Amino acid sequence: MPVPIPRQRAIPAAESGQAQGAFSPGGPSGEATGGPAGAVPAPHAATTPVDSTTNLTLLVIEDDPAGSLSVPEMLDAAGKPIRIRTARNLTEAERLLTDDVHCILLDLALPAPGRAATESDDELTTLKHVLRLAPRHAVLALTASGDAERGAEAVRVGAQDYLFRDELDGRLLSRAIRYAVERKRSDKAERRLTESRLRAQENARLERGLLPTPLLEGSSLRFAARYRPGRSRALLGGDFYDTVRTPDGTVHAMIGDVCGHGPDEAALGVELRIAWRALTFAGLCGDELLSTLQQVLEHERENDEIFATLCTVDIAPDGRRAGLCLAGHPSPLLSRPGRPAELLPYENGGPALGLLPGARWPRRQVELGGEWSLMLYTDGLIEGHIGEGRERLGQDGMVDLVRRRLAQGLAGEELLRATVNEVRDLNGGELTDDVAVLLLDRTP
């Protein structure tokens, strides 16, 4: 909370209108100007936004049977009368606190609910009660002349400003009301901005923590990956990947794609990735592993229409051959010295996970050779458009693109970065779908 400043300097210099004479605002529930009192209560509604067409409304809460507290007639910045309502206690104030009230003037001498003023352990109990009752409203504290310490304490507790009881006049009070309303609005905007920033930071930390750390200790294979979520300002999408080395020396890699690219799909993708890693270390592979993952998907998905494509590769300890399983997923791209890059065979692949109960996913043996580079990717890499037309890049276009980059001598992270950037440029801007690309290299 800002350090309280004296009343005279806390109020802006801009003025609006002179006092129109003093008056006592009538009996309980009275309203000096504007509509009748006793409107339908809405104590927790947001205050009506203030603009040039809105009359400001002040709710005065004070216990003054003799009517000695005179609230002057006031004009707002547009020259319109500021409406005044009065309440003699908090019960009455709650009834009058409708959504068109912009500011509350609270007499700090008002007894706390259910006790006399002299019995209160905390002289600001009443103010704290009003702040709980009206968290969205601006509050001005009214205190005895010269009691600046109590007024400053009221500001520290949550009031927007304080005034001295015997120094009220129309010009001073109207300025204080407008200042309090604008300060409350500014405080709310700053709080929303801070909350939004904290949520964004928390989401970023969470998403970064959910991205995998490859476990390849002891392997001679080189690993690289690129990830670009499709949704704006996100770090994680519905695509997922992982790579681990099991104790027998086999390197297992996978890449998958949950249909859609929102936060729910991202969460499901993380669940499938973690399940894949656990099942792989438990010794499952091929059809048995994918069947179990399908059970996980069926239990965790939001509805029966959600499915996921998946590609798994298990590379033998000698690095010269691999087992390949495809569940409705694009086939990996294999490049070897002296040969053009080509897609691995994709015939006899199984359906995407979650489409067919009891489906099977045959594992196909693939010869890799002594030196090779294997690229796994999601369909976001191949479904971007080429130029302004409706034509898409497709797998053939992606293969040609990678072949050109390989001919330029690119490899590893540099190859993936150049490939993803060119796909984006061909699309004429950011890709709408998530993109994940994983690269494993073996050199003699």
N, C-alpha and C positions, 0 to 999 in steps of 0.2 A: 504494500500500500504506500502511495507517495506520502512524504512527510507533510503533515497539515500546515497550512499557511494562514496567516491572519485573515479574518473575514473580509476586510476591505480589499485585500489583494487577491483573494481567491475568486472574486467575482469579475468576469470580463469587463473590459472598458466599454464595450458597445452598449448603448442604452436604447430603450424604446418607450416612449410615452412618459408622461408625468403622472403623479398621483392624482386621482380624481376625487380625493376626499376620503376620509376614513369612515368606516361603519362597522358595526358588529354584525356578523353574518347570521343573525337569526338564531333560532333554537336548534335542537338536535336534528341532525340530518338535513339541515338547511343548505341551500345552494344559492350563492349570491347572484350569479348570472348563468345563462344557458338553460339546459333542460332541467326537469324535475329531479329531485333526489329519489333514492330508493329504487334505482334501476335494477334489472336482473343481475344478481351477483355473479362475478366471475373472478374470484380472488387470485387465481393462478394463471390467468390469461396474459398474453403478452400485451404491453401497452400499445395503443394505437400509434402508428408512425406519425411523427410531427412533420408537417409541410406547411406551405403558405395557406392552405385551405383548412387547416385543422386548428380548432380552438384548444388552447392548453387548459387542462383541468387540474386544480389543486385540491387535494384532500387534507383538511386541517384536522388533526387529532389532538384535542386539548380538553382537560377537565377543568372547566371554569364556569361554575354555576352563575357567578355574578356577571359574566359576560365582559370582564375587564379586558380581555385580549381582543383588540380590534385589528382585524385584517383589512388593510386598505384595498380599495378598488384598483385593479391593475390592467395594463394593456400588454399584449405580447409584441413580438418584433414586427408583426404585420399590422399593428394597431387594433387588433381585436381584443375584446375583453377576455381576461383569464377567468374562467369559471371557478367558483369556490364551493366546496362542500365541507361540512363540518361533522365531526363525530365526537361524542363525549367519552367514549370508551372503545376498547379494542373490538368488542363484539359488534358494536355499531359500525366501526371502521371496516370490518371484514365484509359487512353487508354492502357498504358503499364503494368498496374497492372494485369497481367494474373495469372493463378493459379500456375505457376511454379516459381513465385517470392517468396522468403523466408524472405527477410528482406528489409527494406526501410531506406535509409540514408537521412534525411531531414535537409536542411539548415534552421535554425530558422530565418535567415534574409530574407527568401523568403516572399514577400508581401502577405497579406491575400487576399483571392479571392475578386476581384472587388475594391480594394483600394491599395493605396501606403503604404509602410511600415510605414511611419511617420504618417499616418492617422489612424492607427489601435489603438483602445482603449485597446486591449488585445494583448500583444506581442506574446502570444502563440495561437492566433486564427488559424494560419495556421496549427500548430500541431494538434489542436483539430479537424480541418477539415479533416486532413489525418487520424486521428484515427477513425473518423466516416466512412471515405471512405474505410478503410482497417482494420476492427475490428479483423480480424484473423491473421494479419501479425505482425511480430516483427518490431519495429521502433527504430532507433538510431537517436538521436538529435545531430545536429552539431552546435556548438556555438563558439563565439569568444574566443580567448585565455584568460584565467583567469576569464571568466564569469561563474564560477562554480555555482553561485546562480541561474542563469537562467537555467543552465543545470539540477540542482537539481529540480527546479520547473517543468521542462519538464518531468522528471521521475515521479514526483508526479501526473502530469496530466495523464500519461499513457504510456510514452515511456519506453523502456526496459533499456536504458542506454544513456549517452551523451558523446560526444567527443569534443576536442578542434580543431578548424578549421586548425590551423597552425601546428598541431602535428601529422598529419596523416602519417603513414607508413604501409607497407604491413603487417608486423607481428602484429602490434597493431590492425589494422582494421580487419584483418581476425579473430583474437581471439574475438574481440568485436562482430562481426557478429555471430559467432557460439554461443557465450554466449547469445546474444539477442534471437536467434532462440530457443535455449533450454529453456531459461527462459520463453518465450512466451508459449512454449509447456507445461511447468510445470504449469504456471498460468492457462492455459485452463483446464488441467487435474484436478487441485485443485478446480477450479470453478465448473466443472461438478460433482466432488465428493460432493462438498458442496450442490449443487442443488439437487442431488440425495438423500442426507441425509435429507435435508429439506422436500422434497416431501414425503419420507418415514415417517418422523415424523408427517407431516400433515395428511397423510393417516391413520396412527395409531390413531391419536387423533380423526379423523372423525369416524373411524370404532368403536372405543371404545364408542364414543358418541351415535352411532346408536344401540348398544346392549341394550336390554330392562332392565328397573328397575322394578321388580315386585311391584304391588300396592296391598298389602295384609293387610293393616292396619286394625286391628279389627278382623282378622281371627285367628283361633286357628291352622290352617294348617301350616305345615312346608314346606319350598320350597328349592329345590336345582336344579342346572343345570350344565351341561358340554357342551362346544362348541369347536369343532375342525374343522376349515375350511380345505377343501381339497387342495386349491391352495397354493403354496409355499409362505411363508413369509406374508400371509394374516391374518387378524384378523376376517374377516367377509366373509361368503360364501353365497350360495343360500338357506341355511336352515334358518329358523326363528322360534321364539317362543315368548310367552308372557303369563302373568298371572295377572289378576286384580280381585278385589272384588267390586261389585256394591253396591249401597246404601241399597238394600234389603237384603244384607248378602250373596248373591250367589257368589261363587268363579268360575270364568271363566278361563279356560286354553286352550291354543292352541299350536300346533306345525305344521310346514309346510315345504315344500321343493319345490323350483323352479327348474325345470329341468336344468341341467348344474350347474357349480360352478365357474363362472367367475365374474368379477366386475359388469357386467350388471345384472346378475342373483341376485347378492347380493343387488343391488339397488332396484330391483323389490321386493325382499323379504322384505326389509325394508318398502317399500310402502304398501305392503299387511299387514304387522304387524301393522303399524300405523293406517291403515284403519280399521282393525279388532278391535283395542282398541277403536277407536272413535265410531264405530257402536255398540260395546258392551255397552259402557256407554250411548249410545242413546236408548238402550232398545231392540236392535235386537238380535235374537237368532236363532239357528237351520237353517232351510232351508232359511228363509228370509235373514239371515246374509250372508250365503254362496252364495246365488244368487247375492247379492249386491257386494260381493267380486269378483265374477266372472266378473261382469261388470267393476270393477276397473282393473282387470287383462287384460281384452280385450282392454281397452283403453290405458294401460300403456306398454304393451309388445311390443317388437321390431318386431315380426312377428307372424303369426297365428299358428306357430308350438310350441310356448312357452306355457307351462302349469304348474300347481302347484298342488301338493297334500296337503291335509290339514286334521287335526284331531282336533276337538273341543270338550271340555268337560265342562259342567256347573254343578257344585256341589251345591246341595241344602244347605240352611243356617244351617240345622241340621247336615250336613256332612255325612248322611247315604245313600244317593242315588245321582245319577247323570244322566244327559242326554248326549248321545254320538252321534256325527255326524262324519262320515268318507267320505272324498272326495278322493278316490283312495289312501288312506294312510294306513300304517300298524296299526293294532289295538293295543291299550295300553295294558300294562302288569299289572295285579292286583295281589297283594300278601296280604294275611291275616293270622293271627296267626292260627296255627293248620291245615292249608291247603297249598297245593303246589301252587306256583305262576302260574297264568294262563292268557292267552290272553282273553280280553273281546270279546264278540260276534262281528263278523265282517260281518255277512250276511246282505243283504239289504243295504249295503253302496252305496253311489253315485259315479259318475266318478270324476276324477281329474278336477279341475277348468280350464276352457278354452278349454275343449275338445268337449263338446256338448252344443249347444245353448238351452236354456230352460230346462236344466237338473234340477233334484230335489234331495235333500239330506235328507232322512228321519232321524228323531231324535229318538234314541232308549233309553228307560229308563233302568238304570242299578242299582241294589242293591249293595251297598258297605259294609254296616255293621258298627259296632261301631269303629273298629280299622283296618286300612288298609294302603297300600302304592300303589300309582298309578304312573307308569312310562310311559311317552310319549317319543317317539324317532323317528328319521328319518331313512330312509333305509340305510344310510351309516353305521349304526351300525350292520346291518345284511347281507350286501353284500360283506364283506371282505372274503378273502379266508382262508381255513384251510390248513396250511402248504404250500408245493410247488405245490400241485395239483390244479385242476380247481374247486374243491368242495368249495362251499361257506358255511358260517356259517348258514345263514337262520334264520327264526324265531324260529324254534325248538331248534337249537343250542344256540341261545341267551337266550331262556327260561331256558334251562338246566344250562347255565353259571350263570344266575342271581340266580337261585335256590341254587346253590352251595355257592355263595357269601352270600346269606341270611342265609343259614345254619351256616355260619361262624360268624354270628352276625353283619354283616356289614349293615349300613343304611346311608341314607342321602348322603352328599358329598362323604364320604368314599366309599359307595357302587357304586356311579357313576364313581368315579375315577378308582376303581379296575376293573369295567366292561369295560370301554373304553380302559384301558391299556391292558387288556387281549385280547380283540378283536384285537387290534393292534399287539400284540405279535403273535397271531394265524395267522395273515395275513403275518407275516414275515417282517414287517416294517410299515411305515406310510400308512394310508388308503388314497386312491385316491379320495374318495368322501367326501363331507362335513358330519359331524356328529353333531347332536344336541340331547341331552337327558334332559328331564325335569322330576323331581320327586316331587310329593306331598304326604305328610304323615299326617295321623290323628291318634293320640293316645288319649285314654280316659283321 
